[in-house]
Amino acid sequence: MNIAPLYTSFLNATKVCTNTRKLEQGDLFFALSGPNFDGNKFAQQALNMGASAVVIDQLNLDLESENVFVVKNSLETLQALATYHRQKLNTPLIALTGSNGKTTTKELIREILAAKYKVLATEGNLNNHIGVPLTLLKLKPHHQIGIIEMGANHPGEIAQLSEITKPNWGYVTNFGKAHLEGFGSLQGVIQSKSELYKYLISQKQNILINGDDLEQVKQTQGHKITRFGHTQEADFHWEILNTDEEGVRIQFQGNSYPSKLYGAYNRSNIAAALSFGALFNVSVEAAQKALYNYVSKNNRSQKIKIHQTEYILDAYNANPTSMLAALEAFNQEKKLKKVVVLGDMMELGSTSAIEHQNILDHCLGLSIERIITIGKQFYASSNPNEKIDKYETLSAFMESFELVNWEFDQVLIKGSRALELEKLISFFKSQQN
């Protein structure tokens, strides 16, 4: 279709909306459909609620308005409109993907760049084939930089999102054992995440890599890249400094950068964000202040004190790579009495049983007094050990909980989002009263 008339309607709209429950007067409504829903059924309702126009792909739909765009596919039109808008504004865009740490790294980049620029960044984890175009359509002329997070669980998705976004810079946090059900193997993960690199190389755009990650070096070999790392080849050099009581600290380009972030695995996320700050000429002082003021939230490595016990809540997501990283960081903590509460890792396909078994085997070699697992996958593992307590469900654990036996200095809570382990925080607070 000719995108120009729709683009004019978009410019005159309050914003783009795909859900009538969130629709406001003046919104441009896109009727998206999926296996279990049909947005076309809500198009008339959107108009009645004050939508400035609607985009539908059900050709025989009779709507009582002239402000209707009938297209072949509403989702593809949303994506095309987003690309058209992105090209019209030509805002410099940074795209990032990876198995772990995407959202934290995105937030760190946002905080550091916002010290100097007007920045738009992906909200939450709206990083899929719908969320990415919706983010692009929030770009305004006053934005000087955009940061677009890209998620995927199947091959080809990052390539598609790259074509929609057309980024100027790209960064992959890491390659880990995530979404193996869709990617098939770790090699499938590497190839799929590297689709971002392939796009940037084909368009002669810019790439930042972690130069200490040999797989990232391999995937970008022979091409112009910028790298941060510990080696002499690094464009930006960083070193590990001792973690203080408040959070991890690194030295970057000769300057010390303290943070409130928990976990050694966040050091490379900080280094990546500082690299983008340096690339976009953010001053050392401004970057230091922005980093130090950043506080992790949304169930990502949050430190929460409940009476005398410190809880580390990292329950936004989990896969074998991030689980091991979290356990290693927790093992380095100096607290005397420690316990882990581990929830199942999802979307691992045929590797699920062995990966859950490996995690429990690894736990038994750490300085942890007690290992509590929640979920059917961990429950099915075979680890007969007095340190391990298994529960099929979260409610089963809560029902059996006895405060008198809960005398720990520090507790790590780690699991996939589907387990809803963040509910444990309010539960533990209620038990302490």
C-alpha positions as CSV (number, residue, x, y, z in Angstrom):
1,M,0.0,0.0,0.0
2,N,0.9,3.7,-0.3
3,I,2.2,4.4,3.2
4,A,2.0,8.2,2.9
5,P,-1.7,8.7,3.7
6,L,-1.4,6.4,6.7
7,Y,1.7,8.3,7.8
8,T,-0.2,11.6,7.7
9,S,-2.9,10.0,9.8
10,F,-0.2,8.8,12.2
11,L,1.4,12.2,12.6
12,N,-2.0,13.7,13.4
13,A,-2.8,10.9,16.0
14,T,-2.2,11.1,19.7
15,K,-0.3,7.8,19.6
16,V,-0.5,4.3,18.2
17,C,-2.6,1.7,20.1
18,T,-3.2,-2.0,19.6
19,N,-5.4,-2.7,22.6
20,T,-8.8,-1.0,23.1
21,R,-8.4,-1.3,26.9
22,K,-5.6,1.2,26.7
23,L,-7.0,3.3,23.9
24,E,-7.3,7.1,24.4
25,Q,-9.2,9.6,22.2
26,G,-7.2,10.5,19.1
27,D,-5.2,7.3,19.0
28,L,-4.5,5.4,15.7
29,F,-5.7,1.9,16.3
30,F,-4.1,-1.1,14.6
31,A,-6.3,-4.3,14.6
32,L,-3.7,-7.0,15.1
33,S,-4.6,-10.7,15.1
34,G,-3.1,-13.9,16.4
35,P,-3.9,-17.5,17.0
36,N,-6.3,-16.7,19.8
37,F,-7.5,-13.2,19.1
38,D,-8.8,-11.0,16.2
39,G,-8.3,-7.3,16.6
40,N,-10.6,-6.6,13.7
41,K,-13.5,-7.4,16.0
42,F,-12.6,-4.3,18.1
43,A,-12.2,-1.8,15.3
44,Q,-15.7,-0.3,15.6
45,Q,-15.3,-0.2,19.4
46,A,-12.1,1.8,18.9
47,L,-13.8,4.3,16.6
48,N,-16.7,4.7,19.1
49,M,-14.1,5.4,21.8
50,G,-12.6,8.2,19.8
51,A,-9.8,6.6,17.7
52,S,-8.7,9.0,15.0
53,A,-8.5,6.1,12.5
54,V,-8.2,2.3,12.5
55,V,-6.1,-0.1,10.4
56,I,-7.8,-3.4,9.6
57,D,-7.1,-6.4,7.5
58,Q,-10.5,-8.0,7.3
59,L,-11.7,-6.9,3.9
60,N,-15.4,-7.5,4.4
61,L,-15.7,-5.5,7.6
62,D,-18.3,-2.8,7.4
63,L,-17.3,0.0,9.7
64,E,-19.3,3.2,10.4
65,S,-16.5,5.7,9.6
66,E,-14.4,7.0,6.8
67,N,-11.2,6.9,8.9
68,V,-10.5,3.3,8.0
69,F,-7.4,1.9,6.3
70,V,-8.0,-1.6,4.9
71,V,-4.7,-3.4,4.4
72,K,-3.5,-6.8,3.5
73,N,-1.8,-7.4,6.8
74,S,-2.1,-5.1,9.8
75,L,1.1,-6.3,11.5
76,E,3.2,-5.9,8.4
77,T,1.7,-2.4,7.9
78,L,2.5,-1.5,11.5
79,Q,6.1,-2.6,10.9
80,A,6.3,-0.8,7.5
81,L,5.0,2.4,9.1
82,A,7.6,2.2,11.9
83,T,10.4,1.8,9.4
84,Y,9.0,4.7,7.3
85,H,8.9,6.9,10.4
86,R,12.4,5.9,11.5
87,Q,13.8,6.8,8.1
88,K,11.9,10.1,8.0
89,L,13.5,11.2,11.3
90,N,16.8,9.5,10.7
91,T,17.6,9.4,14.4
92,P,20.8,7.6,15.3
93,L,19.7,4.2,16.6
94,I,21.5,1.7,18.8
95,A,20.2,-1.9,18.6
96,L,21.1,-4.6,21.1
97,T,20.3,-8.2,21.6
98,G,21.8,-11.2,23.4
99,S,20.9,-14.1,25.6
100,N,21.3,-12.4,29.0
101,G,21.5,-8.8,30.3
102,K,19.8,-7.1,27.4
103,T,17.4,-5.0,29.4
104,T,19.9,-4.1,32.1
105,T,22.4,-3.1,29.5
106,K,19.8,-1.1,27.6
107,E,18.8,0.8,30.8
108,L,22.5,1.5,31.6
109,I,23.1,2.9,28.1
110,R,19.9,5.0,28.4
111,E,21.0,6.4,31.8
112,I,24.5,7.3,30.6
113,L,23.5,8.8,27.2
114,A,20.6,10.7,28.8
115,A,23.2,12.7,30.7
116,K,23.9,14.5,27.5
117,Y,21.1,13.7,25.0
118,K,17.3,13.4,24.6
119,V,17.0,9.6,24.5
120,L,14.2,7.2,23.6
121,A,14.6,3.6,24.7
122,T,12.5,0.4,24.6
123,E,10.2,0.4,27.6
124,G,10.3,-2.8,29.7
125,N,10.9,-5.7,27.4
126,L,8.8,-4.6,24.4
127,N,11.4,-6.2,22.2
128,N,9.5,-8.4,19.7
129,H,8.0,-8.0,16.3
130,I,5.2,-5.9,17.8
131,G,7.1,-4.1,20.5
132,V,10.0,-2.9,18.3
133,P,7.8,-1.1,15.8
134,L,5.7,0.4,18.6
135,T,8.9,1.8,20.1
136,L,10.1,3.2,16.8
137,L,6.7,5.0,16.4
138,K,7.4,6.8,19.7
139,L,10.4,8.6,18.2
140,K,9.9,12.3,18.1
141,P,11.9,15.0,16.3
142,H,13.5,16.1,19.7
143,H,15.0,12.7,20.3
144,Q,18.7,12.7,19.6
145,I,19.4,9.0,20.1
146,G,17.2,5.8,20.2
147,I,18.0,2.5,21.9
148,I,16.1,-0.5,20.6
149,E,16.2,-3.8,22.4
150,M,15.6,-6.9,20.3
151,G,14.5,-10.2,21.6
152,A,14.0,-13.5,19.8
153,N,13.3,-17.2,20.4
154,H,13.6,-18.5,16.8
155,P,16.0,-18.0,13.9
156,G,15.3,-15.1,11.6
157,E,13.7,-12.9,14.1
158,I,16.7,-10.7,14.8
159,A,17.2,-10.3,11.0
160,Q,13.6,-9.2,10.6
161,L,13.8,-6.7,13.5
162,S,17.1,-5.3,12.1
163,E,15.4,-4.7,8.8
164,I,12.5,-2.9,10.6
165,T,14.8,-0.8,12.8
166,K,17.7,-0.1,10.4
167,P,20.1,0.6,13.3
168,N,23.3,2.6,13.1
169,W,25.0,0.8,15.9
170,G,24.6,-2.8,17.3
171,Y,25.7,-4.8,20.3
172,V,25.2,-8.4,21.4
173,T,25.5,-8.8,25.2
174,N,26.4,-12.5,25.0
175,F,25.5,-15.9,23.5
176,G,24.0,-18.2,26.1
177,K,21.8,-21.3,26.5
178,A,18.5,-19.4,26.2
179,H,15.3,-20.4,24.2
180,L,17.0,-23.7,23.1
181,E,13.5,-25.0,22.3
182,G,13.3,-22.5,19.4
183,F,17.0,-22.2,18.5
184,G,17.8,-25.9,18.7
185,S,21.3,-25.5,20.2
186,L,23.8,-23.1,21.5
187,Q,25.2,-22.8,17.9
188,G,21.6,-21.9,16.8
189,V,21.6,-19.1,19.4
190,I,25.0,-17.8,18.1
191,Q,23.9,-17.8,14.5
192,S,20.5,-16.1,15.3
193,K,21.9,-13.4,17.6
194,S,24.6,-12.7,15.0
195,E,21.9,-11.8,12.5
196,L,22.3,-8.3,14.0
197,Y,26.0,-8.3,13.1
198,K,25.3,-9.5,9.6
199,Y,22.8,-6.7,9.0
200,L,25.1,-4.0,10.3
201,I,28.0,-5.4,8.2
202,S,25.8,-5.5,5.0
203,Q,24.8,-1.9,5.6
204,K,28.3,-0.7,6.5
205,Q,27.1,0.4,9.9
206,N,28.8,0.3,13.3
207,I,29.4,-2.6,15.7
208,L,30.5,-2.7,19.3
209,I,31.7,-6.0,20.7
210,N,33.0,-7.4,24.0
211,G,36.5,-8.1,22.9
212,D,37.0,-10.6,25.7
213,D,34.2,-12.8,24.2
214,L,36.0,-15.0,21.6
215,E,32.8,-16.0,19.9
216,Q,31.9,-12.3,19.3
217,V,35.4,-11.7,17.9
218,K,34.9,-14.7,15.6
219,Q,31.4,-13.6,14.4
220,T,32.8,-10.2,13.4
221,Q,36.2,-11.2,12.2
222,G,37.5,-9.2,9.1
223,H,35.1,-6.3,9.7
224,K,35.5,-2.9,11.2
225,I,34.4,-3.0,14.8
226,T,34.9,-1.2,18.1
227,R,35.7,-3.3,21.1
228,F,36.0,-3.0,24.8
229,G,37.9,-5.5,26.9
230,H,41.0,-6.3,28.9
231,T,43.5,-6.8,26.0
232,Q,45.7,-4.3,24.2
233,E,43.6,-4.6,21.1
234,A,40.6,-3.0,22.9
235,D,39.5,0.4,21.9
236,F,38.2,0.9,25.4
237,H,40.1,-0.8,28.2
238,W,38.5,-1.8,31.4
239,E,39.5,-3.7,34.6
240,I,37.8,-5.3,37.5
241,L,37.9,-3.4,40.8
242,N,36.9,-5.0,44.1
243,T,33.2,-5.0,44.6
244,D,32.3,-2.8,47.6
245,E,29.3,-3.3,49.9
246,E,27.1,-1.1,47.7
247,G,27.7,-2.8,44.3
248,V,30.2,-3.7,41.6
249,R,32.8,-1.3,40.5
250,I,35.0,-1.3,37.4
251,Q,37.9,0.8,36.0
252,F,37.2,2.1,32.5
253,Q,39.7,4.0,30.5
254,G,41.7,4.7,33.7
255,N,38.7,6.1,35.7
256,S,36.9,4.3,38.5
257,Y,33.1,3.8,38.1
258,P,31.2,2.6,41.2
259,S,27.6,1.3,40.9
260,K,24.8,0.0,43.0
261,L,24.5,-3.1,40.7
262,Y,24.8,-6.6,42.2
263,G,26.7,-9.4,40.5
264,A,30.0,-9.9,38.7
265,Y,28.0,-10.6,35.6
266,N,27.0,-6.9,35.4
267,R,30.6,-5.8,34.9
268,S,30.5,-6.3,31.2
269,N,27.1,-4.7,31.0
270,I,28.6,-1.6,32.7
271,A,31.6,-1.7,30.4
272,A,29.3,-1.8,27.3
273,A,27.3,1.1,28.5
274,L,30.4,3.2,29.3
275,S,31.7,2.4,25.8
276,F,28.6,3.8,24.2
277,G,29.0,6.8,26.5
278,A,32.5,7.4,25.3
279,L,31.5,6.8,21.6
280,F,28.9,9.6,22.0
281,N,31.2,11.9,24.0
282,V,29.5,11.8,27.4
283,S,31.9,13.2,29.9
284,V,33.6,11.0,32.6
285,E,31.9,12.9,35.4
286,A,28.4,12.7,33.8
287,A,28.8,9.0,33.1
288,Q,30.0,8.3,36.6
289,K,27.1,10.1,38.1
290,A,24.5,8.4,35.8
291,L,25.9,4.9,36.5
292,Y,26.0,5.4,40.3
293,N,22.5,6.7,40.4
294,Y,21.1,3.8,38.5
295,V,19.1,1.3,40.7
296,S,18.1,-2.1,39.3
297,K,14.4,-2.9,39.3
298,N,11.7,-5.1,37.8
299,N,13.0,-8.2,39.5
300,R,16.5,-8.0,38.0
301,S,19.2,-8.5,40.6
302,Q,17.4,-6.4,43.2
303,K,18.7,-6.3,46.7
304,I,15.9,-6.2,49.3
305,K,16.4,-6.3,53.1
306,I,13.7,-7.9,55.1
307,H,14.5,-7.6,58.8
308,Q,17.9,-9.2,59.2
309,T,17.9,-11.2,55.9
310,E,19.1,-9.8,52.5
311,Y,17.3,-11.1,49.5
312,I,18.7,-11.0,46.0
313,L,15.7,-11.1,43.6
314,D,16.6,-12.1,40.1
315,A,13.3,-13.6,39.0
316,Y,12.7,-11.8,35.7
317,N,14.1,-14.7,33.6
318,A,16.4,-17.6,33.8
319,N,18.3,-20.0,31.5
320,P,21.3,-22.2,32.2
321,T,23.9,-19.5,31.4
322,S,22.3,-16.8,33.6
323,M,21.5,-19.3,36.3
324,L,25.2,-20.3,36.6
325,A,26.3,-16.7,36.5
326,A,23.9,-15.8,39.3
327,L,25.0,-18.8,41.4
328,E,28.7,-18.0,41.0
329,A,28.2,-14.3,42.0
330,F,26.2,-15.5,45.0
331,N,28.9,-18.0,46.0
332,Q,31.4,-15.1,46.2
333,E,29.3,-13.3,48.7
334,K,30.9,-13.2,52.2
335,K,27.7,-13.9,54.1
336,L,27.9,-16.9,56.5
337,K,24.5,-18.6,56.1
338,K,23.1,-18.6,52.6
339,V,20.2,-20.3,50.8
340,V,19.1,-20.3,47.1
341,V,15.5,-20.6,45.9
342,L,15.6,-21.7,42.3
343,G,12.7,-21.8,39.9
344,D,12.4,-23.9,36.7
345,M,14.1,-22.6,33.5
346,M,11.7,-22.5,30.6
347,E,11.9,-23.0,26.8
348,L,14.8,-25.5,26.9
349,G,13.1,-28.2,24.9
350,S,14.8,-31.6,24.8
351,T,17.7,-30.3,26.9
352,S,15.6,-29.3,29.8
353,A,16.1,-32.4,32.1
354,I,19.9,-32.4,31.7
355,E,20.2,-28.6,32.2
356,H,18.2,-28.7,35.4
357,Q,20.2,-31.6,36.6
358,N,23.5,-29.8,35.8
359,I,22.4,-26.7,37.8
360,L,21.6,-28.8,40.9
361,D,24.9,-30.7,40.6
362,H,26.7,-27.4,40.4
363,C,24.9,-26.1,43.5
364,L,26.1,-28.9,45.6
365,G,29.7,-27.7,45.1
366,L,29.0,-24.2,46.4
367,S,29.1,-22.7,49.9
368,I,25.3,-22.8,50.3
369,E,23.5,-24.2,53.3
370,R,20.2,-25.0,51.6
371,I,18.9,-25.4,48.1
372,I,15.2,-25.0,47.5
373,T,13.8,-25.7,44.0
374,I,10.3,-24.8,42.7
375,G,8.8,-26.2,39.6
376,K,8.2,-29.6,37.9
377,Q,11.5,-29.7,36.0
378,F,13.7,-29.4,39.1
379,Y,11.3,-31.6,41.0
380,A,11.9,-34.4,38.5
381,S,15.7,-34.2,38.8
382,S,17.6,-36.9,40.8
383,N,19.7,-35.3,43.5
384,P,19.2,-37.2,46.8
385,N,20.9,-34.8,49.1
386,E,19.8,-33.5,52.5
387,K,20.6,-29.9,51.4
388,I,18.0,-30.0,48.7
389,D,14.2,-29.4,49.2
390,K,12.0,-29.7,46.1
391,Y,8.5,-28.3,45.6
392,E,6.4,-28.7,42.4
393,T,4.7,-25.3,42.9
394,L,5.3,-22.0,44.6
395,S,2.2,-22.5,46.7
396,A,3.5,-25.9,47.9
397,F,6.6,-24.1,49.2
398,M,4.6,-21.4,50.9
399,E,2.3,-23.8,52.6
400,S,5.2,-25.8,54.1
401,F,7.2,-22.7,55.1
402,E,8.2,-22.5,58.8
403,L,9.8,-19.2,59.9
404,V,11.6,-20.8,62.8
405,N,13.8,-22.7,60.3
406,W,14.5,-19.6,58.1
407,E,17.6,-18.2,59.8
408,F,19.7,-17.2,56.8
409,D,21.9,-14.1,56.2
410,Q,21.3,-14.0,52.5
411,V,18.9,-15.6,50.0
412,L,19.1,-15.7,46.2
413,I,15.8,-16.0,44.3
414,K,16.3,-17.0,40.7
415,G,13.9,-18.5,38.1
416,S,12.0,-17.9,34.9
417,R,9.2,-15.4,34.8
418,A,6.5,-18.0,34.6
419,L,7.3,-19.2,38.1
420,E,6.4,-15.7,39.6
421,L,9.0,-16.0,42.2
422,E,8.8,-12.3,42.9
423,K,5.7,-13.2,45.0
424,L,8.1,-14.6,47.6
425,I,9.2,-11.1,48.6
426,S,5.7,-10.1,49.9
427,F,5.3,-13.6,51.3
428,F,8.6,-13.3,53.3
429,K,7.6,-9.8,54.5
430,S,4.3,-11.1,55.8
431,Q,6.0,-13.9,57.6
432,Q,8.3,-11.5,59.4
433,N,5.6,-9.4,61.0
